[in-house]
Amino acid sequence: MNLSWIPVLHYLRNVEWLYSESRMVHLWLEILFRVQRSADTYPIKGTTIDIMPGQFVASTRKLAAAIGADKDTVGRYLKILEL
């Protein structure tokens, strides 16, 4: 069992759009849980890519299944989180 901590910036408590929908919070947490903690490789479509700490690999379909939303909603939320 991995008992590592996930750092969260305190100013995020005051970001209203993050908490406007529960699925947005669930997506944010899912991304935090999937973030790579150390350098590693990841197989994608027959090739291997290097994943560095702080990056993550997940399809919108897998993220959508994890938070109970459709992939278009996840895509829209990811665009918001990129800002």
mmCIF file of the N, C-alpha and C atoms, coordinates in Angstrom:
data_MODEL
# 
_entry.id   MODEL 
# 
loop_
_atom_site.group_PDB 
_atom_site.id 
_atom_site.type_symbol 
_atom_site.label_atom_id 
_atom_site.label_alt_id 
_atom_site.label_comp_id 
_atom_site.label_asym_id 
_atom_site.label_entity_id 
_atom_site.label_seq_id 
_atom_site.pdbx_PDB_ins_code 
_atom_site.Cartn_x 
_atom_site.Cartn_y 
_atom_site.Cartn_z 
_atom_site.occupancy 
_atom_site.B_iso_or_equiv 
_atom_site.pdbx_formal_charge 
_atom_site.auth_seq_id 
_atom_site.auth_comp_id 
_atom_site.auth_asym_id 
_atom_site.auth_atom_id 
_atom_site.pdbx_PDB_model_num 
ATOM 1   N N  . MET A 1 1  ? 0.843   -1.180 0.000   1.00 0.00 ? 1  MET A N  1 
ATOM 2   C CA . MET A 1 1  ? 0.000   0.000  0.000   1.00 0.00 ? 1  MET A CA 1 
ATOM 3   C C  . MET A 1 1  ? 0.888   1.243  0.000   1.00 0.00 ? 1  MET A C  1 
ATOM 4   N N  . ASN A 1 2  ? 0.586   2.183  -0.895  1.00 0.00 ? 2  ASN A N  1 
ATOM 5   C CA . ASN A 1 2  ? 1.349   3.421  -0.998  1.00 0.00 ? 2  ASN A CA 1 
ATOM 6   C C  . ASN A 1 2  ? 0.703   4.481  -0.108  1.00 0.00 ? 2  ASN A C  1 
ATOM 7   N N  . LEU A 1 3  ? 1.424   4.950  0.887   1.00 0.00 ? 3  LEU A N  1 
ATOM 8   C CA . LEU A 1 3  ? 0.894   5.940  1.823   1.00 0.00 ? 3  LEU A CA 1 
ATOM 9   C C  . LEU A 1 3  ? 1.505   7.317  1.616   1.00 0.00 ? 3  LEU A C  1 
ATOM 10  N N  . SER A 1 4  ? 1.911   7.616  0.381   1.00 0.00 ? 4  SER A N  1 
ATOM 11  C CA . SER A 1 4  ? 2.530   8.915  0.123   1.00 0.00 ? 4  SER A CA 1 
ATOM 12  C C  . SER A 1 4  ? 1.481   10.022 0.163   1.00 0.00 ? 4  SER A C  1 
ATOM 13  N N  . TRP A 1 5  ? 1.947   11.235 0.394   1.00 0.00 ? 5  TRP A N  1 
ATOM 14  C CA . TRP A 1 5  ? 1.088   12.404 0.468   1.00 0.00 ? 5  TRP A CA 1 
ATOM 15  C C  . TRP A 1 5  ? 0.955   13.045 -0.899  1.00 0.00 ? 5  TRP A C  1 
ATOM 16  N N  . ILE A 1 6  ? -0.171  13.692 -1.144  1.00 0.00 ? 6  ILE A N  1 
ATOM 17  C CA . ILE A 1 6  ? -0.378  14.472 -2.354  1.00 0.00 ? 6  ILE A CA 1 
ATOM 18  C C  . ILE A 1 6  ? -0.409  15.938 -1.941  1.00 0.00 ? 6  ILE A C  1 
ATOM 19  N N  . PRO A 1 7  ? 0.563   16.739 -2.387  1.00 0.00 ? 7  PRO A N  1 
ATOM 20  C CA . PRO A 1 7  ? 0.556   18.157 -2.003  1.00 0.00 ? 7  PRO A CA 1 
ATOM 21  C C  . PRO A 1 7  ? -0.571  18.901 -2.707  1.00 0.00 ? 7  PRO A C  1 
ATOM 22  N N  . VAL A 1 8  ? -1.233  19.763 -1.978  1.00 0.00 ? 8  VAL A N  1 
ATOM 23  C CA . VAL A 1 8  ? -2.313  20.590 -2.520  1.00 0.00 ? 8  VAL A CA 1 
ATOM 24  C C  . VAL A 1 8  ? -2.067  22.024 -2.082  1.00 0.00 ? 8  VAL A C  1 
ATOM 25  N N  . LEU A 1 9  ? -2.136  22.928 -3.029  1.00 0.00 ? 9  LEU A N  1 
ATOM 26  C CA . LEU A 1 9  ? -1.919  24.335 -2.713  1.00 0.00 ? 9  LEU A CA 1 
ATOM 27  C C  . LEU A 1 9  ? -3.111  24.893 -1.944  1.00 0.00 ? 9  LEU A C  1 
ATOM 28  N N  . HIS A 1 10 ? -2.847  25.614 -0.879  1.00 0.00 ? 10 HIS A N  1 
ATOM 29  C CA . HIS A 1 10 ? -3.919  26.141 -0.033  1.00 0.00 ? 10 HIS A CA 1 
ATOM 30  C C  . HIS A 1 10 ? -4.827  27.129 -0.751  1.00 0.00 ? 10 HIS A C  1 
ATOM 31  N N  . TYR A 1 11 ? -4.279  27.865 -1.704  1.00 0.00 ? 11 TYR A N  1 
ATOM 32  C CA . TYR A 1 11 ? -5.116  28.857 -2.378  1.00 0.00 ? 11 TYR A CA 1 
ATOM 33  C C  . TYR A 1 11 ? -6.256  28.205 -3.170  1.00 0.00 ? 11 TYR A C  1 
ATOM 34  N N  . LEU A 1 12 ? -6.150  26.908 -3.451  1.00 0.00 ? 12 LEU A N  1 
ATOM 35  C CA . LEU A 1 12 ? -7.214  26.219 -4.180  1.00 0.00 ? 12 LEU A CA 1 
ATOM 36  C C  . LEU A 1 12 ? -8.509  26.125 -3.381  1.00 0.00 ? 12 LEU A C  1 
ATOM 37  N N  . ARG A 1 13 ? -8.451  26.352 -2.088  1.00 0.00 ? 13 ARG A N  1 
ATOM 38  C CA . ARG A 1 13 ? -9.672  26.361 -1.282  1.00 0.00 ? 13 ARG A CA 1 
ATOM 39  C C  . ARG A 1 13 ? -10.604 27.489 -1.707  1.00 0.00 ? 13 ARG A C  1 
ATOM 40  N N  . ASN A 1 14 ? -10.049 28.535 -2.290  1.00 0.00 ? 14 ASN A N  1 
ATOM 41  C CA . ASN A 1 14 ? -10.834 29.713 -2.673  1.00 0.00 ? 14 ASN A CA 1 
ATOM 42  C C  . ASN A 1 14 ? -11.147 29.781 -4.163  1.00 0.00 ? 14 ASN A C  1 
ATOM 43  N N  . VAL A 1 15 ? -10.871 28.718 -4.898  1.00 0.00 ? 15 VAL A N  1 
ATOM 44  C CA . VAL A 1 15 ? -11.156 28.684 -6.334  1.00 0.00 ? 15 VAL A CA 1 
ATOM 45  C C  . VAL A 1 15 ? -12.570 28.139 -6.519  1.00 0.00 ? 15 VAL A C  1 
ATOM 46  N N  . GLU A 1 16 ? -13.527 29.040 -6.706  1.00 0.00 ? 16 GLU A N  1 
ATOM 47  C CA . GLU A 1 16 ? -14.936 28.654 -6.734  1.00 0.00 ? 16 GLU A CA 1 
ATOM 48  C C  . GLU A 1 16 ? -15.288 27.709 -7.874  1.00 0.00 ? 16 GLU A C  1 
ATOM 49  N N  . TRP A 1 17 ? -14.725 27.928 -9.078  1.00 0.00 ? 17 TRP A N  1 
ATOM 50  C CA . TRP A 1 17 ? -15.103 27.083 -10.207 1.00 0.00 ? 17 TRP A CA 1 
ATOM 51  C C  . TRP A 1 17 ? -14.712 25.627 -9.990  1.00 0.00 ? 17 TRP A C  1 
ATOM 52  N N  . LEU A 1 18 ? -13.673 25.399 -9.195  1.00 0.00 ? 18 LEU A N  1 
ATOM 53  C CA . LEU A 1 18 ? -13.244 24.021 -8.941  1.00 0.00 ? 18 LEU A CA 1 
ATOM 54  C C  . LEU A 1 18 ? -14.317 23.245 -8.189  1.00 0.00 ? 18 LEU A C  1 
ATOM 55  N N  . TYR A 1 19 ? -15.043 23.928 -7.331  1.00 0.00 ? 19 TYR A N  1 
ATOM 56  C CA . TYR A 1 19 ? -16.037 23.264 -6.489  1.00 0.00 ? 19 TYR A CA 1 
ATOM 57  C C  . TYR A 1 19 ? -17.460 23.457 -6.991  1.00 0.00 ? 19 TYR A C  1 
ATOM 58  N N  . SER A 1 20 ? -17.624 24.023 -8.175  1.00 0.00 ? 20 SER A N  1 
ATOM 59  C CA . SER A 1 20 ? -18.965 24.295 -8.685  1.00 0.00 ? 20 SER A CA 1 
ATOM 60  C C  . SER A 1 20 ? -19.722 23.018 -9.021  1.00 0.00 ? 20 SER A C  1 
ATOM 61  N N  . GLU A 1 21 ? -19.019 21.972 -9.408  1.00 0.00 ? 21 GLU A N  1 
ATOM 62  C CA . GLU A 1 21 ? -19.641 20.681 -9.708  1.00 0.00 ? 21 GLU A CA 1 
ATOM 63  C C  . GLU A 1 21 ? -18.810 19.584 -9.055  1.00 0.00 ? 21 GLU A C  1 
ATOM 64  N N  . SER A 1 22 ? -19.476 18.621 -8.461  1.00 0.00 ? 22 SER A N  1 
ATOM 65  C CA . SER A 1 22 ? -18.743 17.555 -7.776  1.00 0.00 ? 22 SER A CA 1 
ATOM 66  C C  . SER A 1 22 ? -17.886 16.748 -8.745  1.00 0.00 ? 22 SER A C  1 
ATOM 67  N N  . ARG A 1 23 ? -18.325 16.607 -10.000 1.00 0.00 ? 23 ARG A N  1 
ATOM 68  C CA . ARG A 1 23 ? -17.516 15.855 -10.966 1.00 0.00 ? 23 ARG A CA 1 
ATOM 69  C C  . ARG A 1 23 ? -16.193 16.556 -11.250 1.00 0.00 ? 23 ARG A C  1 
ATOM 70  N N  . MET A 1 24 ? -16.177 17.882 -11.186 1.00 0.00 ? 24 MET A N  1 
ATOM 71  C CA . MET A 1 24 ? -14.929 18.632 -11.384 1.00 0.00 ? 24 MET A CA 1 
ATOM 72  C C  . MET A 1 24 ? -13.945 18.295 -10.267 1.00 0.00 ? 24 MET A C  1 
ATOM 73  N N  . VAL A 1 25 ? -14.426 18.259 -9.032  1.00 0.00 ? 25 VAL A N  1 
ATOM 74  C CA . VAL A 1 25 ? -13.571 17.902 -7.892  1.00 0.00 ? 25 VAL A CA 1 
ATOM 75  C C  . VAL A 1 25 ? -13.092 16.463 -8.033  1.00 0.00 ? 25 VAL A C  1 
ATOM 76  N N  . HIS A 1 26 ? -13.990 15.571 -8.438  1.00 0.00 ? 26 HIS A N  1 
ATOM 77  C CA . HIS A 1 26 ? -13.602 14.165 -8.611  1.00 0.00 ? 26 HIS A CA 1 
ATOM 78  C C  . HIS A 1 26 ? -12.547 14.013 -9.704  1.00 0.00 ? 26 HIS A C  1 
ATOM 79  N N  . LEU A 1 27 ? -12.687 14.761 -10.806 1.00 0.00 ? 27 LEU A N  1 
ATOM 80  C CA . LEU A 1 27 ? -11.686 14.700 -11.868 1.00 0.00 ? 27 LEU A CA 1 
ATOM 81  C C  . LEU A 1 27 ? -10.344 15.211 -11.370 1.00 0.00 ? 27 LEU A C  1 
ATOM 82  N N  . TRP A 1 28 ? -10.366 16.325 -10.661 1.00 0.00 ? 28 TRP A N  1 
ATOM 83  C CA . TRP A 1 28 ? -9.142  16.903 -10.121 1.00 0.00 ? 28 TRP A CA 1 
ATOM 84  C C  . TRP A 1 28 ? -8.430  15.900 -9.214  1.00 0.00 ? 28 TRP A C  1 
ATOM 85  N N  . LEU A 1 29 ? -9.188  15.248 -8.334  1.00 0.00 ? 29 LEU A N  1 
ATOM 86  C CA . LEU A 1 29 ? -8.600  14.242 -7.447  1.00 0.00 ? 29 LEU A CA 1 
ATOM 87  C C  . LEU A 1 29 ? -8.088  13.040 -8.233  1.00 0.00 ? 29 LEU A C  1 
ATOM 88  N N  . GLU A 1 30 ? -8.825  12.607 -9.229  1.00 0.00 ? 30 GLU A N  1 
ATOM 89  C CA . GLU A 1 30 ? -8.391  11.477 -10.061 1.00 0.00 ? 30 GLU A CA 1 
ATOM 90  C C  . GLU A 1 30 ? -7.062  11.794 -10.741 1.00 0.00 ? 30 GLU A C  1 
ATOM 91  N N  . ILE A 1 31 ? -6.917  13.024 -11.227 1.00 0.00 ? 31 ILE A N  1 
ATOM 92  C CA . ILE A 1 31 ? -5.651  13.433 -11.846 1.00 0.00 ? 31 ILE A CA 1 
ATOM 93  C C  . ILE A 1 31 ? -4.530  13.419 -10.813 1.00 0.00 ? 31 ILE A C  1 
ATOM 94  N N  . LEU A 1 32 ? -4.792  13.951 -9.632  1.00 0.00 ? 32 LEU A N  1 
ATOM 95  C CA . LEU A 1 32 ? -3.771  13.939 -8.574  1.00 0.00 ? 32 LEU A CA 1 
ATOM 96  C C  . LEU A 1 32 ? -3.339  12.518 -8.228  1.00 0.00 ? 32 LEU A C  1 
ATOM 97  N N  . PHE A 1 33 ? -4.293  11.597 -8.198  1.00 0.00 ? 33 PHE A N  1 
ATOM 98  C CA . PHE A 1 33 ? -3.963  10.203 -7.877  1.00 0.00 ? 33 PHE A CA 1 
ATOM 99  C C  . PHE A 1 33 ? -3.167  9.529  -8.990  1.00 0.00 ? 33 PHE A C  1 
ATOM 100 N N  . ARG A 1 34 ? -3.375  9.944  -10.228 1.00 0.00 ? 34 ARG A N  1 
ATOM 101 C CA . ARG A 1 34 ? -2.701  9.318  -11.368 1.00 0.00 ? 34 ARG A CA 1 
ATOM 102 C C  . ARG A 1 34 ? -1.354  9.952  -11.714 1.00 0.00 ? 34 ARG A C  1 
ATOM 103 N N  . VAL A 1 35 ? -1.031  11.086 -11.133 1.00 0.00 ? 35 VAL A N  1 
ATOM 104 C CA . VAL A 1 35 ? 0.224   11.766 -11.448 1.00 0.00 ? 35 VAL A CA 1 
ATOM 105 C C  . VAL A 1 35 ? 1.412   10.868 -11.095 1.00 0.00 ? 35 VAL A C  1 
ATOM 106 N N  . GLN A 1 36 ? 2.349   10.826 -12.003 1.00 0.00 ? 36 GLN A N  1 
ATOM 107 C CA . GLN A 1 36 ? 3.545   10.007 -11.825 1.00 0.00 ? 36 GLN A CA 1 
ATOM 108 C C  . GLN A 1 36 ? 4.421   10.595 -10.725 1.00 0.00 ? 36 GLN A C  1 
ATOM 109 N N  . ARG A 1 37 ? 4.839   9.772  -9.785  1.00 0.00 ? 37 ARG A N  1 
ATOM 110 C CA . ARG A 1 37 ? 5.669   10.239 -8.666  1.00 0.00 ? 37 ARG A CA 1 
ATOM 111 C C  . ARG A 1 37 ? 7.165   10.144 -8.958  1.00 0.00 ? 37 ARG A C  1 
ATOM 112 N N  . SER A 1 38 ? 7.544   9.276  -9.890  1.00 0.00 ? 38 SER A N  1 
ATOM 113 C CA . SER A 1 38 ? 8.957   9.129  -10.257 1.00 0.00 ? 38 SER A CA 1 
ATOM 114 C C  . SER A 1 38 ? 9.042   8.825  -11.754 1.00 0.00 ? 38 SER A C  1 
ATOM 115 N N  . ALA A 1 39 ? 10.212  9.011  -12.335 1.00 0.00 ? 39 ALA A N  1 
ATOM 116 C CA . ALA A 1 39 ? 10.402  8.750  -13.759 1.00 0.00 ? 39 ALA A CA 1 
ATOM 117 C C  . ALA A 1 39 ? 10.140  7.276  -14.057 1.00 0.00 ? 39 ALA A C  1 
ATOM 118 N N  . ASP A 1 40 ? 9.477   7.029  -15.179 1.00 0.00 ? 40 ASP A N  1 
ATOM 119 C CA . ASP A 1 40 ? 9.126   5.655  -15.557 1.00 0.00 ? 40 ASP A CA 1 
ATOM 120 C C  . ASP A 1 40 ? 8.842   5.641  -17.054 1.00 0.00 ? 40 ASP A C  1 
ATOM 121 N N  . THR A 1 41 ? 8.572   4.478  -17.594 1.00 0.00 ? 41 THR A N  1 
ATOM 122 C CA . THR A 1 41 ? 8.165   4.352  -18.990 1.00 0.00 ? 41 THR A CA 1 
ATOM 123 C C  . THR A 1 41 ? 6.745   3.820  -19.034 1.00 0.00 ? 41 THR A C  1 
ATOM 124 N N  . TYR A 1 42 ? 6.048   4.099  -20.137 1.00 0.00 ? 42 TYR A N  1 
ATOM 125 C CA . TYR A 1 42 ? 4.647   3.709  -20.270 1.00 0.00 ? 42 TYR A CA 1 
ATOM 126 C C  . TYR A 1 42 ? 4.418   3.271  -21.710 1.00 0.00 ? 42 TYR A C  1 
ATOM 127 N N  . PRO A 1 43 ? 3.859   2.066  -21.909 1.00 0.00 ? 43 PRO A N  1 
ATOM 128 C CA . PRO A 1 43 ? 3.617   1.604  -23.276 1.00 0.00 ? 43 PRO A CA 1 
ATOM 129 C C  . PRO A 1 43 ? 2.332   2.211  -23.845 1.00 0.00 ? 43 PRO A C  1 
ATOM 130 N N  . ILE A 1 44 ? 2.428   2.795  -25.032 1.00 0.00 ? 44 ILE A N  1 
ATOM 131 C CA . ILE A 1 44 ? 1.268   3.355  -25.722 1.00 0.00 ? 44 ILE A CA 1 
ATOM 132 C C  . ILE A 1 44 ? 1.316   2.942  -27.186 1.00 0.00 ? 44 ILE A C  1 
ATOM 133 N N  . LYS A 1 45 ? 0.321   2.192  -27.613 1.00 0.00 ? 45 LYS A N  1 
ATOM 134 C CA . LYS A 1 45 ? 0.164   1.783  -29.014 1.00 0.00 ? 45 LYS A CA 1 
ATOM 135 C C  . LYS A 1 45 ? 1.447   1.220  -29.602 1.00 0.00 ? 45 LYS A C  1 
ATOM 136 N N  . GLY A 1 46 ? 2.063   0.291  -28.926 1.00 0.00 ? 46 GLY A N  1 
ATOM 137 C CA . GLY A 1 46 ? 3.238   -0.382 -29.442 1.00 0.00 ? 46 GLY A CA 1 
ATOM 138 C C  . GLY A 1 46 ? 4.558   0.344  -29.281 1.00 0.00 ? 46 GLY A C  1 
ATOM 139 N N  . THR A 1 47 ? 4.556   1.509  -28.687 1.00 0.00 ? 47 THR A N  1 
ATOM 140 C CA . THR A 1 47 ? 5.792   2.243  -28.439 1.00 0.00 ? 47 THR A CA 1 
ATOM 141 C C  . THR A 1 47 ? 5.875   2.567  -26.949 1.00 0.00 ? 47 THR A C  1 
ATOM 142 N N  . THR A 1 48 ? 7.039   2.920  -26.495 1.00 0.00 ? 48 THR A N  1 
ATOM 143 C CA . THR A 1 48 ? 7.231   3.243  -25.083 1.00 0.00 ? 48 THR A CA 1 
ATOM 144 C C  . THR A 1 48 ? 7.589   4.711  -24.957 1.00 0.00 ? 48 THR A C  1 
ATOM 145 N N  . ILE A 1 49 ? 6.929   5.397  -24.032 1.00 0.00 ? 49 ILE A N  1 
ATOM 146 C CA . ILE A 1 49 ? 7.244   6.805  -23.796 1.00 0.00 ? 49 ILE A CA 1 
ATOM 147 C C  . ILE A 1 49 ? 7.767   6.972  -22.380 1.00 0.00 ? 49 ILE A C  1 
ATOM 148 N N  . ASP A 1 50 ? 8.570   7.993  -22.183 1.00 0.00 ? 50 ASP A N  1 
ATOM 149 C CA . ASP A 1 50 ? 9.087   8.310  -20.852 1.00 0.00 ? 50 ASP A CA 1 
ATOM 150 C C  . ASP A 1 50 ? 8.098   9.222  -20.145 1.00 0.00 ? 50 ASP A C  1 
ATOM 151 N N  . ILE A 1 51 ? 7.774   8.885  -18.920 1.00 0.00 ? 51 ILE A N  1 
ATOM 152 C CA . ILE A 1 51 ? 6.894   9.697  -18.088 1.00 0.00 ? 51 ILE A CA 1 
ATOM 153 C C  . ILE A 1 51 ? 7.739   10.264 -16.958 1.00 0.00 ? 51 ILE A C  1 
ATOM 154 N N  . MET A 1 52 ? 7.710   11.568 -16.829 1.00 0.00 ? 52 MET A N  1 
ATOM 155 C CA . MET A 1 52 ? 8.491   12.243 -15.802 1.00 0.00 ? 52 MET A CA 1 
ATOM 156 C C  . MET A 1 52 ? 7.609   12.561 -14.596 1.00 0.00 ? 52 MET A C  1 
ATOM 157 N N  . PRO A 1 53 ? 8.213   12.797 -13.431 1.00 0.00 ? 53 PRO A N  1 
ATOM 158 C CA . PRO A 1 53 ? 7.412   13.155 -12.261 1.00 0.00 ? 53 PRO A CA 1 
ATOM 159 C C  . PRO A 1 53 ? 6.527   14.377 -12.555 1.00 0.00 ? 53 PRO A C  1 
ATOM 160 N N  . GLY A 1 54 ? 5.278   14.294 -12.145 1.00 0.00 ? 54 GLY A N  1 
ATOM 161 C CA . GLY A 1 54 ? 4.321   15.370 -12.370 1.00 0.00 ? 54 GLY A CA 1 
ATOM 162 C C  . GLY A 1 54 ? 3.466   15.190 -13.604 1.00 0.00 ? 54 GLY A C  1 
ATOM 163 N N  . GLN A 1 55 ? 3.813   14.235 -14.472 1.00 0.00 ? 55 GLN A N  1 
ATOM 164 C CA . GLN A 1 55 ? 3.013   13.960 -15.661 1.00 0.00 ? 55 GLN A CA 1 
ATOM 165 C C  . GLN A 1 55 ? 2.086   12.782 -15.393 1.00 0.00 ? 55 GLN A C  1 
ATOM 166 N N  . PHE A 1 56 ? 1.058   12.653 -16.210 1.00 0.00 ? 56 PHE A N  1 
ATOM 167 C CA . PHE A 1 56 ? 0.210   11.481 -16.123 1.00 0.00 ? 56 PHE A CA 1 
ATOM 168 C C  . PHE A 1 56 ? -0.294  11.113 -17.508 1.00 0.00 ? 56 PHE A C  1 
ATOM 169 N N  . VAL A 1 57 ? -0.637  9.841  -17.667 1.00 0.00 ? 57 VAL A N  1 
ATOM 170 C CA . VAL A 1 57 ? -1.181  9.350  -18.919 1.00 0.00 ? 57 VAL A CA 1 
ATOM 171 C C  . VAL A 1 57 ? -2.523  8.716  -18.599 1.00 0.00 ? 57 VAL A C  1 
ATOM 172 N N  . ALA A 1 58 ? -3.558  9.228  -19.209 1.00 0.00 ? 58 ALA A N  1 
ATOM 173 C CA . ALA A 1 58 ? -4.888  8.649  -19.054 1.00 0.00 ? 58 ALA A CA 1 
ATOM 174 C C  . ALA A 1 58 ? -5.746  9.121  -20.210 1.00 0.00 ? 58 ALA A C  1 
ATOM 175 N N  . SER A 1 59 ? -6.566  8.247  -20.717 1.00 0.00 ? 59 SER A N  1 
ATOM 176 C CA . SER A 1 59 ? -7.477  8.645  -21.784 1.00 0.00 ? 59 SER A CA 1 
ATOM 177 C C  . SER A 1 59 ? -8.694  9.341  -21.177 1.00 0.00 ? 59 SER A C  1 
ATOM 178 N N  . THR A 1 60 ? -9.340  10.161 -21.976 1.00 0.00 ? 60 THR A N  1 
ATOM 179 C CA . THR A 1 60 ? -10.557 10.809 -21.481 1.00 0.00 ? 60 THR A CA 1 
ATOM 180 C C  . THR A 1 60 ? -11.624 9.763  -21.175 1.00 0.00 ? 60 THR A C  1 
ATOM 181 N N  . ARG A 1 61 ? -11.616 8.673  -21.904 1.00 0.00 ? 61 ARG A N  1 
ATOM 182 C CA . ARG A 1 61 ? -12.589 7.596  -21.659 1.00 0.00 ? 61 ARG A CA 1 
ATOM 183 C C  . ARG A 1 61 ? -12.373 6.971  -20.270 1.00 0.00 ? 61 ARG A C  1 
ATOM 184 N N  . LYS A 1 62 ? -11.116 6.713  -19.905 1.00 0.00 ? 62 LYS A N  1 
ATOM 185 C CA . LYS A 1 62 ? -10.828 6.134  -18.583 1.00 0.00 ? 62 LYS A CA 1 
ATOM 186 C C  . LYS A 1 62 ? -11.129 7.128  -17.467 1.00 0.00 ? 62 LYS A C  1 
ATOM 187 N N  . LEU A 1 63 ? -10.780 8.388  -17.683 1.00 0.00 ? 63 LEU A N  1 
ATOM 188 C CA . LEU A 1 63 ? -11.097 9.401  -16.678 1.00 0.00 ? 63 LEU A CA 1 
ATOM 189 C C  . LEU A 1 63 ? -12.607 9.555  -16.519 1.00 0.00 ? 63 LEU A C  1 
ATOM 190 N N  . ALA A 1 64 ? -13.330 9.516  -17.641 1.00 0.00 ? 64 ALA A N  1 
ATOM 191 C CA . ALA A 1 64 ? -14.791 9.636  -17.594 1.00 0.00 ? 64 ALA A CA 1 
ATOM 192 C C  . ALA A 1 64 ? -15.403 8.485  -16.810 1.00 0.00 ? 64 ALA A C  1 
ATOM 193 N N  . ALA A 1 65 ? -14.906 7.277  -17.042 1.00 0.00 ? 65 ALA A N  1 
ATOM 194 C CA . ALA A 1 65 ? -15.421 6.116  -16.301 1.00 0.00 ? 65 ALA A CA 1 
ATOM 195 C C  . ALA A 1 65 ? -15.126 6.250  -14.808 1.00 0.00 ? 65 ALA A C  1 
ATOM 196 N N  . ALA A 1 66 ? -13.967 6.807  -14.484 1.00 0.00 ? 66 ALA A N  1 
ATOM 197 C CA . ALA A 1 66 ? -13.571 6.933  -13.079 1.00 0.00 ? 66 ALA A CA 1 
ATOM 198 C C  . ALA A 1 66 ? -14.438 7.927  -12.316 1.00 0.00 ? 66 ALA A C  1 
ATOM 199 N N  . ILE A 1 67 ? -14.932 8.977  -13.007 1.00 0.00 ? 67 ILE A N  1 
ATOM 200 C CA . ILE A 1 67 ? -15.718 9.994  -12.301 1.00 0.00 ? 67 ILE A CA 1 
ATOM 201 C C  . ILE A 1 67 ? -17.206 9.923  -12.620 1.00 0.00 ? 67 ILE A C  1 
ATOM 202 N N  . GLY A 1 68 ? -17.608 8.985  -13.468 1.00 0.00 ? 68 GLY A N  1 
ATOM 203 C CA . GLY A 1 68 ? -19.019 8.832  -13.791 1.00 0.00 ? 68 GLY A CA 1 
ATOM 204 C C  . GLY A 1 68 ? -19.560 9.930  -14.680 1.00 0.00 ? 68 GLY A C  1 
ATOM 205 N N  . ALA A 1 69 ? -18.781 10.313 -15.693 1.00 0.00 ? 69 ALA A N  1 
ATOM 206 C CA . ALA A 1 69 ? -19.207 11.357 -16.631 1.00 0.00 ? 69 ALA A CA 1 
ATOM 207 C C  . ALA A 1 69 ? -18.918 10.875 -18.045 1.00 0.00 ? 69 ALA A C  1 
ATOM 208 N N  . ASP A 1 70 ? -19.381 11.613 -19.036 1.00 0.00 ? 70 ASP A N  1 
ATOM 209 C CA . ASP A 1 70 ? -19.053 11.255 -20.414 1.00 0.00 ? 70 ASP A CA 1 
ATOM 210 C C  . ASP A 1 70 ? -17.723 11.902 -20.802 1.00 0.00 ? 70 ASP A C  1 
ATOM 211 N N  . LYS A 1 71 ? -17.113 11.381 -21.877 1.00 0.00 ? 71 LYS A N  1 
ATOM 212 C CA . LYS A 1 71 ? -15.769 11.853 -22.242 1.00 0.00 ? 71 LYS A CA 1 
ATOM 213 C C  . LYS A 1 71 ? -15.764 13.296 -22.724 1.00 0.00 ? 71 LYS A C  1 
ATOM 214 N N  . ASP A 1 72 ? -16.883 13.783 -23.263 1.00 0.00 ? 72 ASP A N  1 
ATOM 215 C CA . ASP A 1 72 ? -16.942 15.187 -23.670 1.00 0.00 ? 72 ASP A CA 1 
ATOM 216 C C  . ASP A 1 72 ? -16.898 16.116 -22.459 1.00 0.00 ? 72 ASP A C  1 
ATOM 217 N N  . THR A 1 73 ? -17.565 15.721 -21.378 1.00 0.00 ? 73 THR A N  1 
ATOM 218 C CA . THR A 1 73 ? -17.523 16.502 -20.139 1.00 0.00 ? 73 THR A CA 1 
ATOM 219 C C  . THR A 1 73 ? -16.108 16.534 -19.592 1.00 0.00 ? 73 THR A C  1 
ATOM 220 N N  . VAL A 1 74 ? -15.434 15.388 -19.602 1.00 0.00 ? 74 VAL A N  1 
ATOM 221 C CA . VAL A 1 74 ? -14.051 15.330 -19.124 1.00 0.00 ? 74 VAL A CA 1 
ATOM 222 C C  . VAL A 1 74 ? -13.162 16.212 -19.982 1.00 0.00 ? 74 VAL A C  1 
ATOM 223 N N  . GLY A 1 75 ? -13.338 16.171 -21.294 1.00 0.00 ? 75 GLY A N  1 
ATOM 224 C CA . GLY A 1 75 ? -12.555 17.033 -22.175 1.00 0.00 ? 75 GLY A CA 1 
ATOM 225 C C  . GLY A 1 75 ? -12.768 18.510 -21.861 1.00 0.00 ? 75 GLY A C  1 
ATOM 226 N N  . ARG A 1 76 ? -14.011 18.890 -21.619 1.00 0.00 ? 76 ARG A N  1 
ATOM 227 C CA . ARG A 1 76 ? -14.325 20.279 -21.270 1.00 0.00 ? 76 ARG A CA 1 
ATOM 228 C C  . ARG A 1 76 ? -13.687 20.656 -19.934 1.00 0.00 ? 76 ARG A C  1 
ATOM 229 N N  . TYR A 1 77 ? -13.770 19.772 -18.937 1.00 0.00 ? 77 TYR A N  1 
ATOM 230 C CA . TYR A 1 77 ? -13.174 20.035 -17.632 1.00 0.00 ? 77 TYR A CA 1 
ATOM 231 C C  . TYR A 1 77 ? -11.643 20.130 -17.731 1.00 0.00 ? 77 TYR A C  1 
ATOM 232 N N  . LEU A 1 78 ? -11.041 19.274 -18.551 1.00 0.00 ? 78 LEU A N  1 
ATOM 233 C CA . LEU A 1 78 ? -9.587  19.326 -18.702 1.00 0.00 ? 78 LEU A CA 1 
ATOM 234 C C  . LEU A 1 78 ? -9.155  20.664 -19.307 1.00 0.00 ? 78 LEU A C  1 
ATOM 235 N N  . LYS A 1 79 ? -9.923  21.183 -20.245 1.00 0.00 ? 79 LYS A N  1 
ATOM 236 C CA . LYS A 1 79 ? -9.615  22.500 -20.820 1.00 0.00 ? 79 LYS A CA 1 
ATOM 237 C C  . LYS A 1 79 ? -9.666  23.579 -19.734 1.00 0.00 ? 79 LYS A C  1 
ATOM 238 N N  . ILE A 1 80 ? -10.655 23.487 -18.847 1.00 0.00 ? 80 ILE A N  1 
ATOM 239 C CA . ILE A 1 80 ? -10.771 24.450 -17.748 1.00 0.00 ? 80 ILE A CA 1 
ATOM 240 C C  . ILE A 1 80 ? -9.577  24.327 -16.806 1.00 0.00 ? 80 ILE A C  1 
ATOM 241 N N  . LEU A 1 81 ? -9.197  23.097 -16.475 1.00 0.00 ? 81 LEU A N  1 
ATOM 242 C CA . LEU A 1 81 ? -8.084  22.880 -15.545 1.00 0.00 ? 81 LEU A CA 1 
ATOM 243 C C  . LEU A 1 81 ? -6.735  23.306 -16.145 1.00 0.00 ? 81 LEU A C  1 
ATOM 244 N N  . GLU A 1 82 ? -6.621  23.324 -17.465 1.00 0.00 ? 82 GLU A N  1 
ATOM 245 C CA . GLU A 1 82 ? -5.373  23.745 -18.103 1.00 0.00 ? 82 GLU A CA 1 
ATOM 246 C C  . GLU A 1 82 ? -5.077  25.215 -17.866 1.00 0.00 ? 82 GLU A C  1 
ATOM 247 N N  . LEU A 1 83 ? -6.113  26.008 -17.645 1.00 0.00 ? 83 LEU A N  1 
ATOM 248 C CA . LEU A 1 83 ? -5.922  27.450 -17.452 1.00 0.00 ? 83 LEU A CA 1 
ATOM 249 C C  . LEU A 1 83 ? -5.267  27.682 -16.162 1.00 0.00 ? 83 LEU A C  1 
# 
